């Protein structure tokens, strides 16, 4: 006993070190050890509790042929092997029988039958001859479980869902996406169980010394239906444009909950897969979508009004550098600042340079007040901090101010750009993007993630009204006019920016690569969702409206069509027609109780136990129905339950054919009842 006690204490200190069980004659036999019992990892669900990532169990099936009694073995071994061959035809029934008989002779107590079987196969194995006697009498060992992580929807959301993986080089766990950010919840708490040493390894023999705690489920903000729409539309456009990569984000305006996020990159085979989370970690110049921030800064600082006139002459020079409008130098003439924004004229470089050239720090500080200089602080890893140069830094030059005004010398991730646009849609409230709304274990909510406000108001109401008007004008009259919907208004801004080629250089002439963007929200008058589409290096078109705007429009239209909050009920305002329901004949007490509970109008002229019903337009008439034990009752019109009761109450038997209410009975009502005679009831 002292030896056993010492070894037990040692086992607790030295995890998973073998201890030898002592037999009655004092000899040490059967080395055992305590090992970790890994719990089932929690699921990742969408906002409607549809599984996005789940754990699937597979089992290694072994057999101990020694424990089976000889009589059972001889009688059923051929039947067992025949069924094994049917389920796993890689061996014939004869080969299985030779295999198992040899193991029985050799006293092999851990004979492999099949690795990695599903739970359905496991159930079939448990029902087979011999195996149906269980482990102790039938020798079936099926508790060696392997749990594999599965994504039921394939590539959908792959990079954002992420993974947890051991890095052999860094010797640490690599945690990516939601799997990584919420790993402590998902993994649960390890338990402990006993394993026994056998000739070819270790096998679990129990008991479980410490129960494992199953992993919690992560309920994301993602709506799988919106996610599938965004994924499909982006993939279609990437193929049409033969683009390098692209991303889409759809966000709930009020809460900041991300409803969809897609990241697709073209691989070496020309296929598009979720390889890199561009939406979160892909920092790039935003181009003309940044003109919204420039306009907002100038309005907020009182530098301009949207009704001010400017000369959009088409070419704008700053020192030795120049900018051109997209109509290649022709310009737009004298127009208002609102019109310049709607047409995405690069006159904005001149406007901002003239307004802030004596105080450039004021412009940068105003941009920072909008939250544009900081990371968003999301829980998922990989977000890069935006680049926002300041006067006096080594990166600042004489052309920095006008170039920043049109979205160059600034770098943002698509998520950071969308968050700013979302604040405009949300009447100035800047909310943090979130990917998870709650954590659950079973039916219990462990933690909830409510909307998180970063800044209550990024600018004045007047500035908001002006920029919202300009964003609507882009789609009504400007560069996004092709995106108008017949059912609702869209507000947003197109963007086209020159980006680096694969060799990290800006190409010349036809070798130039562009990034096309569209950021906005819908419906414009009561925004529910904001969305950004970014497509890099398209081969056929370069402008944001044609490349990314069409994806935005397709997503907005499909989300609008499938979302109930956008539509009035079909029968709204119509008078509900009152009709009297159909009622079966039967027990009076049961029928009247149902009528009262459902507020069905009725009139009863009897207090008898069994009644018939007559439906009228105003009410149900309840009348007496004859039921005599000496006669065959009339059960036509009754439910099977009541009809059987009445007939069997006379001592007769019943056979039922069909479903519904009784339409015909084989013995005429009123005939003398004869005990033991069968009455056939036809139901319809």
C-alpha positions as CSV (number, residue, x, y, z in Angstrom):
1,X,0.0,0.0,0.0
2,X,2.9,2.3,0.8
3,X,4.4,1.6,-2.7
4,X,1.1,2.4,-4.4
5,X,0.7,5.6,-2.4
6,X,4.2,6.8,-3.3
7,X,3.6,6.0,-7.0
8,X,0.3,7.8,-7.0
9,X,1.9,11.0,-5.5
10,X,4.7,10.7,-8.1
11,X,2.1,10.5,-10.9
12,X,0.5,13.8,-9.8
13,X,3.9,15.5,-9.9
14,X,5.3,14.0,-13.0
15,X,2.5,14.2,-15.6
16,X,2.1,11.3,-18.0
17,X,4.9,9.2,-16.4
18,X,4.2,5.5,-16.3
19,X,3.2,3.8,-13.0
20,X,3.1,0.0,-12.6
21,X,0.0,-1.6,-11.2
22,X,1.0,-4.2,-8.6
23,X,-0.5,-7.7,-8.8
24,X,-1.6,-9.8,-5.8
25,X,1.7,-11.8,-5.8
26,X,3.8,-8.7,-5.5
27,X,5.0,-8.6,-9.1
28,X,4.8,-5.4,-11.1
29,X,2.6,-5.7,-14.2
30,X,0.6,-3.6,-16.6
31,X,2.4,-0.1,-16.7
32,X,-0.2,2.7,-16.8
33,X,0.0,6.5,-17.1
34,X,-2.3,9.5,-16.7
35,X,-2.7,11.5,-19.8
36,X,-4.6,14.6,-20.8
37,X,-8.2,14.2,-22.1
38,X,-8.7,16.8,-24.7
39,X,-12.2,18.3,-24.7
40,X,-14.3,18.9,-27.8
41,X,-13.4,22.4,-29.2
42,X,-16.3,24.8,-29.4
43,X,-18.0,25.8,-32.6
44,X,-17.9,29.1,-34.4
45,X,-21.4,30.1,-35.4
46,X,-22.9,32.9,-37.5
47,X,-25.3,35.4,-36.1
48,X,-28.2,33.0,-36.7
49,X,-26.3,30.1,-35.1
50,X,-25.4,28.4,-38.3
51,X,-22.1,26.5,-37.9
52,X,-19.2,28.1,-39.7
53,X,-16.5,26.0,-38.0
54,X,-17.3,22.8,-36.1
55,X,-15.5,19.7,-34.6
56,X,-16.2,16.4,-36.2
57,X,-15.3,13.1,-34.3
58,X,-13.6,10.2,-35.9
59,X,-12.9,6.9,-34.1
60,X,-10.2,4.2,-34.4
61,X,-11.9,0.9,-34.0
62,X,-10.1,-2.0,-32.3
63,X,-11.1,-5.5,-31.1
64,X,-10.2,-7.7,-28.2
65,X,-11.0,-11.2,-29.6
66,X,-9.8,-12.9,-26.4
67,X,-12.7,-11.8,-24.2
68,X,-15.3,-13.4,-26.5
69,X,-16.7,-16.7,-25.3
70,X,-15.9,-19.7,-27.6
71,X,-19.5,-20.6,-28.3
72,X,-20.4,-17.0,-29.3
73,X,-17.2,-16.7,-31.3
74,X,-17.8,-19.9,-33.3
75,X,-21.5,-19.1,-34.0
76,X,-21.2,-15.5,-35.1
77,X,-17.6,-14.9,-36.4
78,X,-18.6,-15.6,-40.0
79,X,-21.6,-13.2,-39.8
80,X,-19.5,-10.5,-38.2
81,X,-16.8,-10.8,-40.9
82,X,-19.5,-10.7,-43.7
83,X,-20.9,-7.4,-42.3
84,X,-17.4,-5.9,-41.9
85,X,-16.7,-6.7,-45.5
86,X,-19.9,-5.1,-46.6
87,X,-19.0,-1.9,-44.6
88,X,-15.3,-1.9,-45.5
89,X,-14.8,-3.9,-48.7
90,X,-11.0,-3.4,-48.8
91,X,-11.0,-7.0,-47.3
92,X,-13.2,-10.0,-48.1
93,X,-15.2,-11.7,-45.4
94,X,-12.7,-14.6,-45.5
95,X,-9.7,-12.2,-45.0
96,X,-11.4,-10.6,-42.0
97,X,-12.0,-14.0,-40.5
98,X,-8.4,-15.2,-40.9
99,X,-7.2,-11.9,-39.5
100,X,-9.4,-12.1,-36.4
101,X,-8.9,-15.8,-35.7
102,X,-5.1,-15.4,-35.9
103,X,-5.3,-12.5,-33.4
104,X,-7.4,-14.7,-31.0
105,X,-4.8,-17.5,-31.2
106,X,-2.0,-15.0,-30.6
107,X,-3.9,-13.4,-27.6
108,X,-3.7,-10.0,-29.3
109,X,-6.0,-7.8,-27.3
110,X,-5.9,-4.6,-29.3
111,X,-6.5,-5.7,-32.9
112,X,-7.0,-2.8,-35.4
113,X,-10.3,-3.0,-37.4
114,X,-10.4,0.4,-39.0
115,X,-9.0,3.9,-38.4
116,X,-10.9,7.2,-38.6
117,X,-14.5,5.9,-38.9
118,X,-17.4,8.3,-38.6
119,X,-19.9,8.3,-35.8
120,X,-22.5,6.8,-38.2
121,X,-20.1,3.9,-39.1
122,X,-19.4,3.5,-35.4
123,X,-23.1,3.0,-34.7
124,X,-23.3,0.3,-37.5
125,X,-20.3,-1.5,-36.0
126,X,-22.0,-1.5,-32.6
127,X,-25.0,-3.3,-34.1
128,X,-23.0,-6.1,-35.7
129,X,-22.9,-9.7,-34.5
130,X,-20.5,-10.2,-31.5
131,X,-19.8,-6.4,-31.3
132,X,-23.4,-5.9,-30.2
133,X,-22.5,-7.6,-26.9
134,X,-20.3,-4.6,-26.0
135,X,-16.7,-4.3,-24.9
136,X,-16.5,-6.8,-22.1
137,X,-18.4,-9.6,-24.0
138,X,-18.1,-8.6,-27.6
139,X,-14.5,-7.2,-27.6
140,X,-15.4,-3.9,-29.4
141,X,-13.1,-1.1,-28.4
142,X,-14.3,2.2,-30.0
143,X,-13.5,4.9,-27.6
144,X,-10.3,6.1,-29.3
145,X,-11.6,9.4,-30.6
146,X,-9.9,11.9,-32.9
147,X,-11.5,15.3,-33.3
148,X,-10.9,17.2,-36.6
149,X,-11.8,20.8,-37.2
150,X,-14.1,21.3,-40.2
151,X,-15.5,24.3,-42.1
152,X,-18.8,23.2,-43.6
153,X,-18.8,26.0,-46.2
154,X,-15.3,25.5,-47.6
155,X,-13.5,28.8,-48.6
156,X,-16.3,31.0,-47.2
157,X,-14.7,33.3,-44.6
158,X,-11.6,31.1,-44.3
159,X,-9.1,33.8,-43.4
160,X,-11.3,35.6,-40.9
161,X,-12.2,32.3,-39.2
162,X,-8.5,31.5,-39.0
163,X,-6.8,28.7,-37.2
164,X,-4.5,27.7,-34.2
165,X,-1.4,26.0,-35.3
166,X,2.0,25.1,-33.8
167,X,5.0,26.9,-35.4
168,X,8.0,24.6,-35.2
169,X,10.4,27.4,-36.2
170,X,9.3,29.9,-33.5
171,X,8.3,27.1,-31.1
172,X,5.0,28.8,-30.3
173,X,1.3,28.6,-31.2
174,X,0.3,30.7,-34.2
175,X,-3.1,32.1,-33.6
176,X,-5.0,33.6,-36.6
177,X,-8.5,35.0,-37.0
178,X,-11.4,34.3,-34.7
179,X,-10.0,30.8,-33.9
180,X,-6.8,32.5,-32.6
181,X,-8.4,35.5,-30.9
182,X,-10.9,33.4,-28.9
183,X,-8.8,30.3,-28.5
184,X,-9.0,30.3,-24.7
185,X,-12.8,30.0,-24.9
186,X,-12.9,27.6,-27.8
187,X,-10.3,25.1,-26.4
188,X,-12.1,24.3,-23.1
189,X,-10.3,22.7,-20.1
190,X,-8.3,19.5,-20.4
191,X,-9.4,16.5,-18.4
192,X,-7.3,13.4,-17.3
193,X,-7.7,9.7,-17.9
194,X,-5.7,6.4,-17.5
195,X,-3.8,4.7,-20.4
196,X,-2.3,1.2,-20.2
197,X,0.8,0.0,-21.9
198,X,0.3,-2.7,-24.5
199,X,2.6,-4.4,-27.0
200,X,2.2,-1.9,-29.7
201,X,1.6,1.3,-27.8
202,X,-0.9,2.7,-25.2
203,X,-4.6,2.3,-25.0
204,X,-7.2,4.1,-22.9
205,X,-8.6,1.9,-20.1
206,X,-10.3,4.5,-17.9
207,X,-11.3,5.6,-15.4
208,X,-11.5,9.4,-16.2
209,X,-9.8,11.0,-13.2
210,X,-10.7,14.5,-14.2
211,X,-13.6,15.5,-16.4
212,X,-12.8,17.8,-19.4
213,X,-14.8,21.0,-19.8
214,X,-16.0,21.3,-23.4
215,X,-15.0,24.4,-25.4
216,X,-17.5,27.3,-25.6
217,X,-19.2,28.3,-28.8
218,X,-18.4,31.7,-30.4
219,X,-21.4,33.4,-32.0
220,X,-20.0,35.8,-34.6
221,X,-21.7,38.9,-36.1
222,X,-21.5,37.3,-39.6
223,X,-24.7,36.7,-41.5
224,X,-24.0,33.7,-43.7
225,X,-26.6,34.7,-46.3
226,X,-24.9,38.1,-46.7
227,X,-21.5,36.5,-46.6
228,X,-22.4,34.2,-49.5
229,X,-23.8,37.0,-51.6
230,X,-20.6,39.1,-51.0
231,X,-18.3,36.2,-51.8
232,X,-20.2,35.2,-55.0
233,X,-20.3,38.8,-56.4
234,X,-16.7,39.6,-55.6
235,X,-15.5,36.3,-57.1
236,X,-17.5,36.9,-60.3
237,X,-16.0,40.4,-60.8
238,X,-12.4,39.2,-60.0
239,X,-12.8,36.6,-62.8
240,X,-14.3,39.1,-65.2
241,X,-11.6,41.6,-64.6
242,X,-8.7,39.1,-64.2
243,X,-7.7,41.0,-61.1
244,X,-5.0,40.2,-58.7
245,X,-7.1,40.3,-55.5
246,X,-10.0,41.9,-53.8
247,X,-12.0,42.3,-50.6
248,X,-15.5,43.2,-49.5
249,X,-16.7,44.2,-46.0
250,X,-20.4,44.7,-45.1
251,X,-21.0,46.3,-41.7
252,X,-24.2,47.1,-39.6
253,X,-24.2,50.9,-39.4
254,X,-25.5,51.3,-35.8
255,X,-23.6,48.5,-34.1
256,X,-20.4,48.1,-36.1
257,X,-21.0,44.4,-36.3
258,X,-19.4,43.0,-39.4
259,X,-22.0,41.0,-41.4
260,X,-19.7,39.8,-44.2
261,X,-15.9,40.0,-44.9
262,X,-14.4,38.4,-48.1
263,X,-10.7,38.2,-49.1
264,X,-9.9,36.6,-52.4
265,X,-6.4,36.4,-54.0
266,X,-5.5,34.8,-57.3
267,X,-3.1,31.8,-56.9
268,X,-0.5,30.5,-59.3
269,X,-3.1,28.3,-61.0
270,X,-5.4,31.3,-61.7
271,X,-7.9,30.3,-59.0
272,X,-9.2,32.7,-56.3
273,X,-8.8,31.6,-52.6
274,X,-8.9,33.2,-49.2
275,X,-5.1,33.4,-48.8
276,X,-4.5,36.8,-47.0
277,X,-6.9,39.0,-45.0
278,X,-6.5,42.1,-47.1
279,X,-9.5,43.8,-45.5
280,X,-7.8,43.9,-42.1
281,X,-4.1,43.8,-42.9
282,X,-3.8,45.2,-46.4
283,X,-2.6,48.8,-46.0
284,X,-2.7,50.7,-49.2
285,X,-3.3,54.3,-50.6
286,X,-7.1,54.8,-50.6
287,X,-7.2,57.2,-53.5
288,X,-10.3,59.2,-54.2
289,X,-12.3,57.6,-51.4
290,X,-10.1,59.8,-49.1
291,X,-11.6,63.0,-50.6
292,X,-14.5,62.5,-48.2
293,X,-12.1,63.1,-45.3
294,X,-10.4,66.1,-47.0
295,X,-13.8,67.7,-47.7
296,X,-15.0,67.1,-44.2
297,X,-11.8,68.7,-42.7
298,X,-12.2,71.8,-44.9
299,X,-15.8,72.1,-44.0
300,X,-15.3,71.6,-40.3
301,X,-12.5,74.1,-40.1
302,X,-14.6,76.7,-42.0
303,X,-12.2,76.8,-44.9
304,X,-14.9,76.2,-47.6
305,X,-18.6,75.7,-48.3
306,X,-19.9,73.1,-50.7
307,X,-21.5,75.9,-52.7
308,X,-18.2,77.7,-53.3
309,X,-17.1,77.9,-56.9
310,X,-13.7,76.5,-58.1
311,X,-11.9,76.3,-61.4
312,X,-11.6,72.6,-62.3
313,X,-9.3,73.3,-65.2
314,X,-8.1,69.6,-65.4
315,X,-4.4,70.1,-64.7
316,X,-3.0,71.2,-61.3
317,X,0.7,71.9,-60.8
318,X,2.6,71.8,-57.5
319,X,6.3,72.6,-57.9
320,X,7.6,70.2,-60.5
321,X,4.7,67.8,-60.1
322,X,1.3,67.9,-61.7
323,X,-2.1,66.1,-61.3
324,X,-4.7,65.6,-64.0
325,X,-8.4,64.9,-63.9
326,X,-9.7,61.6,-65.2
327,X,-10.9,63.3,-68.4
328,X,-7.2,63.8,-69.3
329,X,-6.7,67.5,-68.8
330,X,-9.9,68.9,-70.3
331,X,-11.3,69.8,-66.8
332,X,-14.9,70.6,-65.8
333,X,-14.7,74.4,-65.9
334,X,-16.2,76.5,-63.1
335,X,-18.1,74.3,-60.7
336,X,-19.1,74.1,-57.1
337,X,-17.1,72.1,-54.6
338,X,-20.1,69.7,-54.3
339,X,-19.9,69.1,-58.0
340,X,-16.2,68.7,-57.8
341,X,-16.7,66.0,-55.2
342,X,-19.4,64.3,-57.2
343,X,-17.2,64.2,-60.3
344,X,-14.2,63.2,-58.2
345,X,-12.1,66.0,-59.7
346,X,-8.5,66.3,-58.5
347,X,-9.1,70.0,-58.0
348,X,-9.4,68.9,-54.4
349,X,-5.6,68.9,-54.3
350,X,-5.7,72.6,-55.2
351,X,-8.5,73.3,-52.7
352,X,-6.8,71.7,-49.7
353,X,-3.4,73.2,-50.6
354,X,-4.8,76.7,-50.8
355,X,-6.7,76.3,-47.6
356,X,-3.9,74.7,-45.4
357,X,-0.6,75.5,-47.0
358,X,0.3,78.0,-44.2
359,X,-0.9,75.6,-41.5
360,X,-0.6,72.0,-42.7
361,X,-0.5,70.7,-39.2
362,X,-4.1,71.9,-38.7
363,X,-5.2,69.7,-41.7
364,X,-3.4,66.6,-40.2
365,X,-4.8,67.2,-36.7
366,X,-8.3,67.5,-38.1
367,X,-7.9,64.2,-39.9
368,X,-6.8,62.7,-36.6
369,X,-9.8,64.1,-34.9
370,X,-11.9,61.9,-37.3
371,X,-10.1,58.8,-35.9
372,X,-8.1,58.4,-39.2
373,X,-4.6,58.2,-37.5
374,X,-5.2,55.3,-35.2
375,X,-5.7,51.6,-35.4
376,X,-9.2,50.4,-34.6
377,X,-8.2,48.0,-31.8
378,X,-10.1,45.0,-33.1
379,X,-9.6,41.7,-31.3
380,X,-8.4,39.9,-34.4
381,X,-4.7,40.0,-35.0
382,X,-3.1,41.4,-38.1
383,X,-4.5,45.0,-38.2
384,X,-1.9,47.4,-39.5
385,X,-1.7,51.0,-38.3
386,X,-2.7,53.7,-40.8
387,X,0.0,55.9,-42.3
388,X,-0.5,59.6,-41.8
389,X,2.5,61.8,-42.4
390,X,3.0,65.0,-40.4
391,X,4.8,68.3,-41.2
392,X,8.4,68.2,-40.1
393,X,8.8,64.4,-40.5
394,X,11.3,63.0,-43.0
395,X,8.5,61.9,-45.2
396,X,6.9,65.3,-45.6
397,X,7.5,67.4,-48.7
398,X,6.1,70.4,-50.5
399,X,3.6,68.2,-52.4
400,X,2.5,66.1,-49.4
401,X,-0.5,68.3,-48.6
402,X,-2.1,68.3,-52.1
403,X,-1.3,64.6,-52.6
404,X,-2.8,63.7,-49.2
405,X,-6.0,65.6,-50.2
406,X,-6.7,63.0,-53.0
407,X,-5.7,59.9,-51.0
408,X,-1.9,59.6,-51.7
409,X,0.9,59.7,-49.0
410,X,-1.8,58.2,-46.8
411,X,-2.3,54.5,-46.2
412,X,-5.3,52.7,-44.7
413,X,-6.8,49.2,-44.6
414,X,-10.2,48.7,-46.2
415,X,-11.7,48.2,-42.8
416,X,-10.3,51.5,-41.5
417,X,-11.7,53.3,-44.6
418,X,-15.1,51.7,-44.1
419,X,-15.3,52.5,-40.4
420,X,-14.9,56.2,-41.3
421,X,-17.6,56.0,-43.9
422,X,-19.8,54.1,-41.4
423,X,-19.4,57.0,-38.9
424,X,-20.8,59.3,-41.6
425,X,-23.8,57.0,-42.1
426,X,-24.2,56.7,-38.3
427,X,-24.7,60.5,-37.9
428,X,-21.2,61.0,-36.7
429,X,-20.8,58.2,-34.2
430,X,-17.6,56.2,-34.7
431,X,-18.2,52.6,-33.6
432,X,-15.5,49.9,-33.4
433,X,-15.9,47.0,-35.9
434,X,-16.6,43.8,-34.2
435,X,-16.7,40.2,-35.4
436,X,-18.1,38.4,-32.3
437,X,-21.3,39.3,-30.5
438,X,-21.5,36.6,-27.7
439,X,-19.9,33.5,-26.3
440,X,-22.0,30.6,-25.2
441,X,-21.5,27.2,-23.5
442,X,-24.6,25.1,-24.0
443,X,-27.6,27.4,-23.3
444,X,-25.7,29.7,-21.1
445,X,-24.3,33.0,-22.3
446,X,-20.8,33.5,-20.9
447,X,-19.9,36.9,-22.4
448,X,-21.7,39.5,-24.6
449,X,-19.9,42.1,-26.8
450,X,-22.2,45.1,-27.1
451,X,-21.5,47.9,-29.6
452,X,-18.4,49.9,-28.6
453,X,-18.3,53.6,-29.4
454,X,-14.8,55.0,-30.2
455,X,-16.0,58.6,-30.6
456,X,-19.5,60.0,-30.0
457,X,-19.3,62.7,-32.7
458,X,-16.5,63.1,-35.3
459,X,-17.8,66.5,-36.6
460,X,-20.6,69.0,-36.4
461,X,-24.2,68.3,-37.6
462,X,-23.8,70.9,-40.4
463,X,-20.7,69.2,-41.8
464,X,-22.4,65.8,-41.6
465,X,-25.4,67.1,-43.6
466,X,-23.2,68.6,-46.3
467,X,-21.0,65.5,-46.8
468,X,-24.0,63.2,-46.7
469,X,-25.6,65.3,-49.4
470,X,-22.4,65.1,-51.5
471,X,-22.2,61.3,-51.1
472,X,-25.7,60.9,-52.3
473,X,-24.9,63.2,-55.2
474,X,-22.0,60.9,-56.3
475,X,-24.5,58.2,-57.1
476,X,-27.3,60.4,-58.4
477,X,-25.2,62.7,-60.7
478,X,-21.6,61.9,-60.4
479,X,-19.1,59.1,-61.0
480,X,-21.4,56.5,-59.4
481,X,-24.5,57.3,-61.4
482,X,-24.6,53.9,-63.0
483,X,-25.2,52.3,-59.6
484,X,-28.6,53.7,-58.9
485,X,-31.2,51.3,-57.6
486,X,-34.9,51.4,-58.6
487,X,-35.9,50.6,-55.0
488,X,-33.6,52.6,-52.7
489,X,-30.9,55.4,-52.8
490,X,-27.2,54.6,-52.3
491,X,-24.7,57.0,-50.9
492,X,-21.0,56.5,-51.5
493,X,-17.7,57.5,-53.2
494,X,-15.7,55.9,-56.0
495,X,-11.9,55.7,-55.8
496,X,-9.1,54.8,-58.2
497,X,-5.5,54.8,-57.1
498,X,-2.2,54.0,-58.7
499,X,-0.5,51.1,-56.8
500,X,2.8,49.3,-56.8
501,X,3.4,46.4,-59.2
502,X,4.6,43.0,-58.0
503,X,8.2,44.2,-58.4
504,X,7.4,47.1,-55.9
505,X,7.7,49.7,-58.6
506,X,5.2,52.0,-60.3
507,X,4.8,50.8,-63.9
508,X,5.0,52.9,-67.0
509,X,2.2,53.5,-69.5
510,X,0.2,50.2,-69.9
511,X,2.1,48.5,-67.1
512,X,0.6,50.7,-64.5
513,X,-1.6,48.9,-61.9
514,X,-4.5,50.5,-60.2
515,X,-6.8,49.8,-57.2
516,X,-10.5,50.4,-57.7
517,X,-12.7,51.1,-54.7
518,X,-16.2,52.0,-53.8
519,X,-17.2,52.8,-50.2
520,X,-20.7,53.8,-49.1
521,X,-23.9,52.9,-47.4
522,X,-27.6,52.1,-48.1
523,X,-30.4,53.0,-48.0
524,X,-29.1,56.6,-48.1
525,X,-32.0,58.1,-46.2
526,X,-32.0,55.5,-43.3
527,X,-28.7,53.6,-43.5
528,X,-28.7,50.0,-42.3
529,X,-25.5,48.7,-43.8
530,X,-22.2,50.2,-44.9
531,X,-20.0,48.5,-47.4
532,X,-16.6,48.8,-49.1
533,X,-15.4,46.9,-52.2
534,X,-11.7,47.1,-53.1
535,X,-10.3,45.3,-56.2
536,X,-6.5,45.4,-57.0
537,X,-4.9,45.3,-60.4
538,X,-7.9,44.8,-62.6
539,X,-6.9,44.1,-66.2
540,X,-9.9,45.4,-68.2
541,X,-11.2,48.5,-66.3
542,X,-9.6,50.7,-63.7
543,X,-12.3,53.1,-62.4
544,X,-14.0,52.4,-59.1
545,X,-17.6,52.7,-60.4
546,X,-17.2,50.1,-63.1
547,X,-14.9,47.7,-61.2
548,X,-15.9,47.9,-57.5
549,X,-19.2,49.9,-57.7
550,X,-21.0,47.1,-59.6
551,X,-20.1,44.6,-56.9
552,X,-21.4,47.1,-54.2
553,X,-24.6,47.6,-56.2
554,X,-25.2,43.8,-56.6
555,X,-24.6,43.2,-52.9
556,X,-26.9,46.1,-51.9
557,X,-29.7,44.9,-54.2
558,X,-29.6,41.3,-53.0
559,X,-29.4,42.2,-49.4
560,X,-32.3,44.7,-49.8
561,X,-34.4,42.1,-51.6
562,X,-33.8,39.4,-48.9
563,X,-34.0,41.6,-45.8
564,X,-37.5,41.9,-44.1
565,X,-36.7,45.2,-42.5
566,X,-36.7,46.9,-45.9
567,X,-40.2,45.7,-46.8
568,X,-43.7,46.2,-45.5
569,X,-45.7,43.1,-44.6
570,X,-47.7,41.7,-47.6
571,X,-51.0,41.9,-45.7
572,X,-50.2,45.1,-43.9
573,X,-53.4,47.2,-43.5
574,X,-55.7,44.5,-44.8
575,X,-58.7,43.4,-42.8
576,X,-58.3,39.9,-41.5
577,X,-61.0,37.6,-42.8
578,X,-62.8,35.7,-40.0
579,X,-63.7,32.2,-40.9
580,X,-65.1,29.4,-38.7
581,X,-62.6,26.4,-38.5
582,X,-63.5,22.8,-39.3
583,X,-64.1,20.7,-36.2
584,X,-64.3,16.9,-35.9
585,X,-67.1,15.1,-34.0
586,X,-66.1,13.8,-30.6
587,X,-66.0,14.2,-26.9
588,X,-68.1,17.3,-25.8
589,X,-65.8,18.4,-23.0
590,X,-62.7,18.2,-25.1
591,X,-64.3,20.2,-28.0
592,X,-65.8,22.9,-25.8
593,X,-62.5,23.4,-24.0
594,X,-60.7,23.8,-27.3
595,X,-63.3,26.2,-28.6
596,X,-63.0,28.4,-25.5
597,X,-59.2,28.4,-25.5
598,X,-59.1,29.4,-29.2
599,X,-62.0,31.8,-28.9
600,X,-64.0,30.0,-31.6
601,X,-67.7,31.0,-31.4
602,X,-70.1,28.0,-30.8
603,X,-73.6,27.1,-29.7
604,X,-74.2,23.9,-27.7
605,X,-77.7,22.5,-27.4
606,X,-76.8,19.3,-25.5
607,X,-75.0,18.2,-22.4
608,X,-74.3,14.7,-23.7
609,X,-70.9,13.2,-23.5
610,X,-70.5,12.6,-27.3
611,X,-71.5,15.3,-29.8
612,X,-71.5,16.1,-33.5
613,X,-70.5,19.5,-35.0
614,X,-72.0,21.5,-37.8
615,X,-69.9,24.5,-39.2
616,X,-71.8,27.7,-40.2
617,X,-70.3,31.1,-41.2
618,X,-70.9,32.6,-37.8
619,X,-70.3,29.7,-35.3
620,X,-70.0,25.9,-34.8
621,X,-73.3,24.2,-33.8
622,X,-72.7,21.4,-31.2
623,X,-75.5,18.7,-31.2
624,X,-76.0,15.5,-29.3
625,X,-74.7,12.3,-30.7
626,X,-76.1,8.8,-29.8
627,X,-73.6,6.4,-28.2
628,X,-75.1,3.1,-26.8
629,X,-72.9,0.3,-25.5
630,X,-75.3,-2.3,-26.9
631,X,-75.2,-1.0,-30.4
632,X,-72.5,-0.2,-33.0
633,X,-71.9,3.6,-32.6
634,X,-71.9,6.0,-35.5
635,X,-68.3,7.2,-35.5
636,X,-68.2,8.8,-39.0
637,X,-66.7,12.3,-38.8
638,X,-64.7,11.5,-35.6
639,X,-61.0,11.3,-35.1
640,X,-59.5,7.8,-34.9
641,X,-58.8,8.2,-31.2
642,X,-62.4,8.9,-30.3
643,X,-63.8,6.3,-32.7
644,X,-61.6,3.5,-31.4
645,X,-62.6,4.4,-27.8
646,X,-66.3,4.3,-28.6
647,X,-66.2,1.0,-30.5
648,X,-63.9,-0.8,-28.1
649,X,-66.2,0.4,-25.3
650,X,-68.8,-2.0,-26.8
651,X,-66.4,-5.0,-26.6
652,X,-65.7,-5.0,-30.3
653,X,-62.3,-4.6,-32.0
654,X,-61.1,-2.0,-34.6
655,X,-58.8,-2.0,-37.6
656,X,-57.9,1.4,-39.1
657,X,-57.1,2.1,-42.7
658,X,-55.9,5.6,-43.8
659,X,-55.4,8.9,-42.0
660,X,-57.6,11.9,-41.0
661,X,-61.2,11.6,-39.9
662,X,-63.5,8.5,-40.2
663,X,-65.4,8.5,-43.5
664,X,-66.7,4.9,-43.5
665,X,-67.3,2.0,-41.1
666,X,-67.7,-1.6,-42.1
667,X,-70.6,-2.4,-39.8
668,X,-73.7,-0.2,-40.0
669,X,-74.4,2.1,-37.0
670,X,-77.2,0.9,-34.8
671,X,-76.5,-2.8,-35.4
672,X,-76.4,-4.9,-32.3
673,X,-72.8,-5.0,-30.8
674,X,-71.1,-8.4,-30.8
675,X,-68.1,-8.8,-28.5
676,X,-64.9,-9.7,-30.4
677,X,-66.1,-8.7,-33.9
678,X,-63.8,-6.4,-35.9
679,X,-65.0,-3.1,-37.2
680,X,-62.9,-1.7,-40.1
681,X,-62.7,2.1,-40.1
682,X,-61.7,4.0,-43.3
683,X,-60.1,7.4,-42.6
684,X,-59.6,10.2,-45.1
